[in-house]
């Protein structure tokens, strides 16, 4: 198989797998209180799965009053795309038009497929095929999911009122492999749970995000003990 066919096959495989999650987002968005067209606009303009699930999760908890917090939560998760943009800048092309267009397609999957290639030309192919392919697929499946969710009616009847939070937790769970990541998650969860009865919906998430940043910044459970003979990690 030629290198071109290989990168196309890899990119399209990622497109199909990722686009399927759009059905979940569309259904959960409607279950959280959004209209079909609102769910579709989110996928069209925001187009970053983690941020979209975070948005509907906070919105489901607090409704319109939690909208500023929902937007802020989604923005926090979207910051990682800035780092991806800097990494992809030399890959997508040198023209201003290409870079502006690439900004919307710079996501986890397009970045991963691009950097897995060794040839600069194939990196461009991997980036554009993956990014554009997922954009088209994600928006199509969002519409399908939103229409299905709209037909189901009251989300509480089907137990979908807590589904957005559950879906976001499912996205987060595979990342909890190290003590530091677990410490950040536990600290943020405790703070959010403690504050939920006392402040408006959405704000506990933002406060928990600040706590997560602080715990992660000081790396309390990830420090290396310089005095240890083998330079290994200090005992927890």
Phi and psi in degrees as GROMACS dihedral restraints (atoms count N, CA, C in turn):
[ dihedral_restraints ]
;  ai    aj    ak    al  type     phi  dphi    fc
    3     4     5     6     1   -70.6    20    10
    4     5     6     7     1   160.9    20    10
    6     7     8     9     1   -62.7    20    10
    7     8     9    10     1   -36.0    20    10
    9    10    11    12     1   -65.0    20    10
   10    11    12    13     1   -44.4    20    10
   12    13    14    15     1   -66.5    20    10
   13    14    15    16     1   -35.1    20    10
   15    16    17    18     1   -65.2    20    10
   16    17    18    19     1   -44.7    20    10
   18    19    20    21     1   -69.8    20    10
   19    20    21    22     1   -34.6    20    10
   21    22    23    24     1   -64.3    20    10
   22    23    24    25     1   -42.3    20    10
   24    25    26    27     1   -64.6    20    10
   25    26    27    28     1   -41.6    20    10
   27    28    29    30     1   -64.3    20    10
   28    29    30    31     1   -45.0    20    10
   30    31    32    33     1   -64.3    20    10
   31    32    33    34     1   -45.7    20    10
   33    34    35    36     1   -67.7    20    10
   34    35    36    37     1   -31.4    20    10
   36    37    38    39     1   -64.0    20    10
   37    38    39    40     1   -41.6    20    10
   39    40    41    42     1   -67.1    20    10
   40    41    42    43     1   -38.9    20    10
   42    43    44    45     1   -59.0    20    10
   43    44    45    46     1   -48.7    20    10
   45    46    47    48     1   -64.4    20    10
   46    47    48    49     1   -44.5    20    10
   48    49    50    51     1   -66.1    20    10
   49    50    51    52     1   -42.2    20    10
   51    52    53    54     1   -74.7    20    10
   52    53    54    55     1   -40.5    20    10
   54    55    56    57     1   -60.3    20    10
   55    56    57    58     1   -30.7    20    10
   57    58    59    60     1   -60.0    20    10
   58    59    60    61     1   -30.3    20    10
   60    61    62    63     1   -68.5    20    10
   61    62    63    64     1   -18.3    20    10
   63    64    65    66     1   -61.3    20    10
   64    65    66    67     1   -29.5    20    10
   66    67    68    69     1   -62.3    20    10
   67    68    69    70     1   -43.0    20    10
   69    70    71    72     1   -62.4    20    10
   70    71    72    73     1   -44.2    20    10
   72    73    74    75     1   -62.9    20    10
   73    74    75    76     1   -45.6    20    10
   75    76    77    78     1   -58.8    20    10
   76    77    78    79     1   -45.1    20    10
   78    79    80    81     1   -66.2    20    10
   79    80    81    82     1   -41.8    20    10
   81    82    83    84     1   -70.0    20    10
   82    83    84    85     1   -34.5    20    10
   84    85    86    87     1   -62.8    20    10
   85    86    87    88     1   -44.9    20    10
   87    88    89    90     1   -67.4    20    10
   88    89    90    91     1   -38.5    20    10
   90    91    92    93     1   -64.6    20    10
   91    92    93    94     1   -25.5    20    10
   93    94    95    96     1   -83.3    20    10
   94    95    96    97     1    -7.8    20    10
   96    97    98    99     1   117.1    20    10
   97    98    99   100     1    -0.5    20    10
   99   100   101   102     1   -83.5    20    10
  100   101   102   103     1   153.4    20    10
  102   103   104   105     1   -78.6    20    10
  103   104   105   106     1   166.2    20    10
  105   106   107   108     1   -57.9    20    10
  106   107   108   109     1   -46.4    20    10
  108   109   110   111     1   -66.7    20    10
  109   110   111   112     1   -32.2    20    10
  111   112   113   114     1   -68.1    20    10
  112   113   114   115     1   -40.6    20    10
  114   115   116   117     1   -61.5    20    10
  115   116   117   118     1   -41.3    20    10
  117   118   119   120     1   -67.9    20    10
  118   119   120   121     1   -39.1    20    10
  120   121   122   123     1   -64.9    20    10
  121   122   123   124     1   -37.9    20    10
  123   124   125   126     1   -58.9    20    10
  124   125   126   127     1   -47.0    20    10
  126   127   128   129     1   -67.1    20    10
  127   128   129   130     1   -34.0    20    10
  129   130   131   132     1   -70.6    20    10
  130   131   132   133     1   -41.9    20    10
  132   133   134   135     1   -98.5    20    10
  133   134   135   136     1   -40.3    20    10
  135   136   137   138     1   -79.9    20    10
  136   137   138   139     1   -50.8    20    10
  138   139   140   141     1    43.8    20    10
  139   140   141   142     1    57.5    20    10
  141   142   143   144     1  -153.5    20    10
  142   143   144   145     1   110.6    20    10
  144   145   146   147     1   -52.4    20    10
  145   146   147   148     1   -49.4    20    10
  147   148   149   150     1   -59.1    20    10
  148   149   150   151     1   -43.8    20    10
  150   151   152   153     1   -65.7    20    10
  151   152   153   154     1   -36.7    20    10
  153   154   155   156     1   -67.5    20    10
  154   155   156   157     1   -42.5    20    10
  156   157   158   159     1   -65.3    20    10
  157   158   159   160     1   -37.2    20    10
  159   160   161   162     1   -64.1    20    10
  160   161   162   163     1   -41.3    20    10
  162   163   164   165     1   -60.9    20    10
  163   164   165   166     1   -51.3    20    10
  165   166   167   168     1   -69.9    20    10
  166   167   168   169     1   -28.0    20    10
  168   169   170   171     1   -64.7    20    10
  169   170   171   172     1   -46.4    20    10
  171   172   173   174     1   -70.4    20    10
  172   173   174   175     1   -39.8    20    10
  174   175   176   177     1   -63.8    20    10
  175   176   177   178     1   -38.1    20    10
  177   178   179   180     1   -63.4    20    10
  178   179   180   181     1   -32.9    20    10
  180   181   182   183     1   -76.9    20    10
  181   182   183   184     1   -34.0    20    10
  183   184   185   186     1  -125.5    20    10
  184   185   186   187     1    -3.9    20    10
  186   187   188   189     1    68.0    20    10
  187   188   189   190     1  -152.1    20    10
  189   190   191   192     1   -61.0    20    10
  190   191   192   193     1   -34.4    20    10
  192   193   194   195     1   -64.3    20    10
  193   194   195   196     1   -23.1    20    10
  195   196   197   198     1   -95.9    20    10
  196   197   198   199     1     7.4    20    10
  198   199   200   201     1   -57.8    20    10
  199   200   201   202     1   -45.5    20    10
  201   202   203   204     1   -59.4    20    10
  202   203   204   205     1   -41.0    20    10
  204   205   206   207     1   -67.4    20    10
  205   206   207   208     1   -36.6    20    10
  207   208   209   210     1   -64.1    20    10
  208   209   210   211     1   -42.2    20    10
  210   211   212   213     1   -64.9    20    10
  211   212   213   214     1   -43.2    20    10
  213   214   215   216     1   -64.2    20    10
  214   215   216   217     1   -40.8    20    10
  216   217   218   219     1   -63.1    20    10
  217   218   219   220     1   -43.4    20    10
  219   220   221   222     1   -64.3    20    10
  220   221   222   223     1   -39.1    20    10
  222   223   224   225     1   -64.7    20    10
  223   224   225   226     1   -38.3    20    10
  225   226   227   228     1   -59.7    20    10
  226   227   228   229     1   -43.3    20    10
  228   229   230   231     1   -71.3    20    10
  229   230   231   232     1   -27.5    20    10
  231   232   233   234     1   -76.9    20    10
  232   233   234   235     1   -10.2    20    10
  234   235   236   237     1   -61.1    20    10
  235   236   237   238     1   -30.8    20    10
  237   238   239   240     1   -60.3    20    10
  238   239   240   241     1   -26.4    20    10
  240   241   242   243     1   -67.1    20    10
  241   242   243   244     1   -22.7    20    10
  243   244   245   246     1   -64.6    20    10
  244   245   246   247     1   -43.4    20    10
  246   247   248   249     1   -63.8    20    10
  247   248   249   250     1   -40.4    20    10
  249   250   251   252     1   -61.1    20    10
  250   251   252   253     1   -39.6    20    10
  252   253   254   255     1   -61.3    20    10
  253   254   255   256     1   -41.5    20    10
  255   256   257   258     1   -65.3    20    10
  256   257   258   259     1   -36.9    20    10
  258   259   260   261     1   -70.5    20    10
  259   260   261   262     1   -34.7    20    10
  261   262   263   264     1   -88.5    20    10
  262   263   264   265     1   -10.8    20    10
  264   265   266   267     1   -52.1    20    10
  265   266   267   268     1   -47.7    20    10
  267   268   269   270     1   -76.1    20    10
  268   269   270   271     1    -9.9    20    10
  270   271   272   273     1   -88.7    20    10
  271   272   273   274     1   -41.9    20    10
  273   274   275   276     1   -74.6    20    10
  274   275   276   277     1   -18.8    20    10
  276   277   278   279     1   131.9    20    10
  277   278   279   280     1   164.8    20    10
  279   280   281   282     1   -97.6    20    10
  280   281   282   283     1   -14.3    20    10
  282   283   284   285     1   -77.6    20    10
  283   284   285   286     1   150.7    20    10
  285   286   287   288     1   -62.6    20    10
  286   287   288   289     1   -40.6    20    10
  288   289   290   291     1   -60.2    20    10
  289   290   291   292     1   -43.2    20    10
  291   292   293   294     1   -64.4    20    10
  292   293   294   295     1   -42.3    20    10
  294   295   296   297     1   -68.2    20    10
  295   296   297   298     1   -37.7    20    10
  297   298   299   300     1   -65.9    20    10
  298   299   300   301     1   -44.1    20    10
  300   301   302   303     1   -65.1    20    10
  301   302   303   304     1   -38.3    20    10
  303   304   305   306     1   -66.7    20    10
  304   305   306   307     1   -25.6    20    10
  306   307   308   309     1   -57.4    20    10
  307   308   309   310     1   -35.9    20    10
  309   310   311   312     1   -78.5    20    10
  310   311   312   313     1   -21.2    20    10
  312   313   314   315     1  -103.9    20    10
  313   314   315   316     1     6.8    20    10
  315   316   317   318     1   -85.6    20    10
  316   317   318   319     1    96.7    20    10
  318   319   320   321     1  -131.0    20    10
  319   320   321   322     1   179.6    20    10
  321   322   323   324     1   -54.6    20    10
  322   323   324   325     1   -48.8    20    10
  324   325   326   327     1   -70.7    20    10
  325   326   327   328     1   -44.0    20    10
  327   328   329   330     1   -65.5    20    10
  328   329   330   331     1   -36.4    20    10
  330   331   332   333     1   -66.7    20    10
  331   332   333   334     1   -44.1    20    10
  333   334   335   336     1   -63.0    20    10
  334   335   336   337     1   -45.4    20    10
  336   337   338   339     1   -65.4    20    10
  337   338   339   340     1   -39.9    20    10
  339   340   341   342     1   -64.1    20    10
  340   341   342   343     1   -49.3    20    10
  342   343   344   345     1   -74.4    20    10
  343   344   345   346     1   -12.0    20    10
  345   346   347   348     1   -78.5    20    10
  346   347   348   349     1   -10.5    20    10
  348   349   350   351     1   -91.5    20    10
  349   350   351   352     1   149.7    20    10
  351   352   353   354     1   -98.3    20    10
  352   353   354   355     1   -26.0    20    10
  354   355   356   357     1   -89.6    20    10
  355   356   357   358     1   131.4    20    10
  357   358   359   360     1   -56.3    20    10
  358   359   360   361     1   -39.5    20    10
  360   361   362   363     1   -66.3    20    10
  361   362   363   364     1   -41.1    20    10
  363   364   365   366     1   -69.4    20    10
  364   365   366   367     1   -28.4    20    10
  366   367   368   369     1   -63.7    20    10
  367   368   369   370     1   -41.2    20    10
  369   370   371   372     1   -63.4    20    10
  370   371   372   373     1   -44.8    20    10
  372   373   374   375     1   -60.1    20    10
  373   374   375   376     1   -47.8    20    10
  375   376   377   378     1   -60.7    20    10
  376   377   378   379     1   -41.5    20    10
  378   379   380   381     1   -64.8    20    10
  379   380   381   382     1   -52.1    20    10
  381   382   383   384     1   -70.6    20    10
  382   383   384   385     1   -41.6    20    10
  384   385   386   387     1   -64.1    20    10
  385   386   387   388     1   -43.9    20    10
  387   388   389   390     1   -68.1    20    10
  388   389   390   391     1   -48.6    20    10
  390   391   392   393     1   -62.7    20    10
  391   392   393   394     1   -50.3    20    10
  393   394   395   396     1   -69.3    20    10
  394   395   396   397     1   -39.8    20    10
  396   397   398   399     1   -61.6    20    10
  397   398   399   400     1   -45.4    20    10
  399   400   401   402     1   -67.4    20    10
  400   401   402   403     1   -37.5    20    10
  402   403   404   405     1   -58.6    20    10
  403   404   405   406     1   -46.3    20    10
  405   406   407   408     1   -67.4    20    10
  406   407   408   409     1   -48.5    20    10
  408   409   410   411     1   -64.5    20    10
  409   410   411   412     1   -42.4    20    10
  411   412   413   414     1   -63.1    20    10
  412   413   414   415     1   -40.8    20    10
  414   415   416   417     1   -70.4    20    10
  415   416   417   418     1   -35.3    20    10
  417   418   419   420     1   -67.2    20    10
  418   419   420   421     1   -44.6    20    10
  420   421   422   423     1   -73.7    20    10
  421   422   423   424     1   -27.9    20    10
  423   424   425   426     1   -61.0    20    10
  424   425   426   427     1   -44.5    20    10
  426   427   428   429     1   -61.4    20    10
  427   428   429   430     1   -44.7    20    10
  429   430   431   432     1   -60.8    20    10
  430   431   432   433     1   -48.0    20    10
  432   433   434   435     1   -63.0    20    10
  433   434   435   436     1   -39.3    20    10
  435   436   437   438     1   -66.1    20    10
  436   437   438   439     1   -39.9    20    10
  438   439   440   441     1   -66.1    20    10
  439   440   441   442     1   -40.6    20    10
  441   442   443   444     1   -64.3    20    10
  442   443   444   445     1   -45.0    20    10
  444   445   446   447     1   -63.4    20    10
  445   446   447   448     1   -35.3    20    10
  447   448   449   450     1   -67.4    20    10
  448   449   450   451     1   -35.0    20    10
  450   451   452   453     1   -69.6    20    10
  451   452   453   454     1   -31.8    20    10
  453   454   455   456     1   -65.9    20    10
  454   455   456   457     1   -26.4    20    10
  456   457   458   459     1    85.2    20    10
  457   458   459   460     1  -140.7    20    10
  459   460   461   462     1   -58.7    20    10
  460   461   462   463     1   118.9    20    10
  462   463   464   465     1   -63.6    20    10
  463   464   465   466     1   -28.2    20    10
  465   466   467   468     1   -66.5    20    10
  466   467   468   469     1   -27.7    20    10
  468   469   470   471     1   -62.9    20    10
  469   470   471   472     1   -33.0    20    10
  471   472   473   474     1  -105.5    20    10
  472   473   474   475     1     6.6    20    10
  474   475   476   477     1    73.7    20    10
  475   476   477   478     1    22.1    20    10
  477   478   479   480     1   -90.7    20    10
  478   479   480   481     1    -2.6    20    10
  480   481   482   483     1   -66.4    20    10
  481   482   483   484     1   -21.8    20    10
  483   484   485   486     1  -110.0    20    10
  484   485   486   487     1     8.9    20    10
  486   487   488   489     1   -70.1    20    10
  487   488   489   490     1   -33.5    20    10
  489   490   491   492     1   -62.8    20    10
  490   491   492   493     1   -45.4    20    10
  492   493   494   495     1   -64.1    20    10
  493   494   495   496     1   -39.2    20    10
  495   496   497   498     1   -64.9    20    10
  496   497   498   499     1   -39.9    20    10
  498   499   500   501     1   -66.1    20    10
  499   500   501   502     1   -39.8    20    10
  501   502   503   504     1   -67.5    20    10
  502   503   504   505     1   -38.1    20    10
  504   505   506   507     1   -62.4    20    10
  505   506   507   508     1   -37.5    20    10
  507   508   509   510     1   -64.1    20    10
  508   509   510   511     1   -35.1    20    10
  510   511   512   513     1   -69.0    20    10
  511   512   513   514     1   -35.0    20    10
  513   514   515   516     1   -78.2    20    10
  514   515   516   517     1   -34.9    20    10
  516   517   518   519     1   -54.8    20    10
  517   518   519   520     1   -44.6    20    10
  519   520   521   522     1   -62.2    20    10
  520   521   522   523     1   -18.3    20    10
  522   523   524   525     1   -82.3    20    10
  523   524   525   526     1   -12.8    20    10
  525   526   527   528     1   -87.3    20    10
  526   527   528   529     1    73.8    20    10
  528   529   530   531     1  -112.0    20    10
  529   530   531   532     1   -16.4    20    10
  531   532   533   534     1  -120.5    20    10
  532   533   534   535     1   158.9    20    10
  534   535   536   537     1   -59.7    20    10
  535   536   537   538     1   -37.5    20    10
  537   538   539   540     1   -64.7    20    10
  538   539   540   541     1   -44.5    20    10
  540   541   542   543     1   -64.0    20    10
  541   542   543   544     1   -39.9    20    10
  543   544   545   546     1   -65.1    20    10
  544   545   546   547     1   -41.1    20    10
  546   547   548   549     1   -61.9    20    10
  547   548   549   550     1   -42.7    20    10
  549   550   551   552     1   -62.5    20    10
  550   551   552   553     1   -46.0    20    10
  552   553   554   555     1   -64.0    20    10
  553   554   555   556     1   -43.7    20    10
  555   556   557   558     1   -65.8    20    10
  556   557   558   559     1   -45.5    20    10
  558   559   560   561     1   -60.7    20    10
  559   560   561   562     1   -44.5    20    10
  561   562   563   564     1   -65.2    20    10
  562   563   564   565     1   -41.4    20    10
  564   565   566   567     1   -65.4    20    10
  565   566   567   568     1   -41.1    20    10
  567   568   569   570     1   -63.9    20    10
  568   569   570   571     1   -44.4    20    10
  570   571   572   573     1   -64.1    20    10
  571   572   573   574     1   -45.2    20    10
  573   574   575   576     1   -62.3    20    10
  574   575   576   577     1   -43.8    20    10
  576   577   578   579     1   -65.4    20    10
  577   578   579   580     1   -37.7    20    10
  579   580   581   582     1   -69.4    20    10
  580   581   582   583     1   -33.1    20    10
  582   583   584   585     1   -88.2    20    10
  583   584   585   586     1   -19.4    20    10
  585   586   587   588     1   -53.7    20    10
  586   587   588   589     1   -42.4    20    10
  588   589   590   591     1   -70.9    20    10
  589   590   591   592     1   -13.0    20    10
  591   592   593   594     1  -111.8    20    10
  592   593   594   595     1   -21.0    20    10
  594   595   596   597     1  -127.7    20    10
  595   596   597   598     1   165.6    20    10
  597   598   599   600     1   -63.4    20    10
  598   599   600   601     1   150.3    20    10
  600   601   602   603     1   -55.4    20    10
  601   602   603   604     1   139.7    20    10
  603   604   605   606     1   100.5    20    10
  604   605   606   607     1   -39.9    20    10
  606   607   608   609     1   -65.3    20    10
  607   608   609   610     1   -38.1    20    10
  609   610   611   612     1   -56.6    20    10
  610   611   612   613     1   -33.5    20    10
  612   613   614   615     1   -65.2    20    10
  613   614   615   616     1   -41.8    20    10
  615   616   617   618     1   -68.5    20    10
  616   617   618   619     1   -40.8    20    10
  618   619   620   621     1   -63.8    20    10
  619   620   621   622     1   -41.6    20    10
  621   622   623   624     1   -62.6    20    10
  622   623   624   625     1   -34.7    20    10
  624   625   626   627     1   -64.1    20    10
  625   626   627   628     1   -40.1    20    10
  627   628   629   630     1   -63.0    20    10
  628   629   630   631     1   -43.5    20    10
  630   631   632   633     1   -61.1    20    10
  631   632   633   634     1   -42.2    20    10
  633   634   635   636     1   -61.6    20    10
  634   635   636   637     1   -40.7    20    10
  636   637   638   639     1   -64.0    20    10
  637   638   639   640     1   -42.1    20    10
  639   640   641   642     1   -64.9    20    10
  640   641   642   643     1   -47.2    20    10
  642   643   644   645     1   -62.3    20    10
  643   644   645   646     1   -42.9    20    10
  645   646   647   648     1   -67.6    20    10
  646   647   648   649     1   -36.9    20    10
  648   649   650   651     1   -63.7    20    10
  649   650   651   652     1   -44.5    20    10
  651   652   653   654     1   -82.0    20    10
  652   653   654   655     1   -11.4    20    10
  654   655   656   657     1    51.4    20    10
  655   656   657   658     1    48.6    20    10
  657   658   659   660     1   -60.7    20    10
  658   659   660   661     1   -34.9    20    10
  660   661   662   663     1  -105.9    20    10
  661   662   663   664     1     8.9    20    10
  663   664   665   666     1  -118.1    20    10
  664   665   666   667     1     9.9    20    10
  666   667   668   669     1   -70.8    20    10
  667   668   669   670     1   151.0    20    10
  669   670   671   672     1  -101.2    20    10
  670   671   672   673     1   130.1    20    10
  672   673   674   675     1   -81.1    20    10
  673   674   675   676     1   105.4    20    10
  675   676   677   678     1   -65.8    20    10
  676   677   678   679     1   -24.1    20    10
  678   679   680   681     1   -84.0    20    10
  679   680   681   682     1   -12.0    20    10
  681   682   683   684     1   -67.2    20    10
  682   683   684   685     1   139.5    20    10
  684   685   686   687     1   -56.8    20    10
  685   686   687   688     1   -38.2    20    10
  687   688   689   690     1   -96.0    20    10
  688   689   690   691     1     3.9    20    10
  690   691   692   693     1    67.2    20    10
  691   692   693   694     1    18.2    20    10
  693   694   695   696     1   -81.3    20    10
  694   695   696   697     1  -174.9    20    10
  696   697   698   699     1   -70.4    20    10
  697   698   699   700     1   146.1    20    10
  699   700   701   702     1   -69.2    20    10
  700   701   702   703     1   150.8    20    10
  702   703   704   705     1   -64.9    20    10
  703   704   705   706     1   141.8    20    10
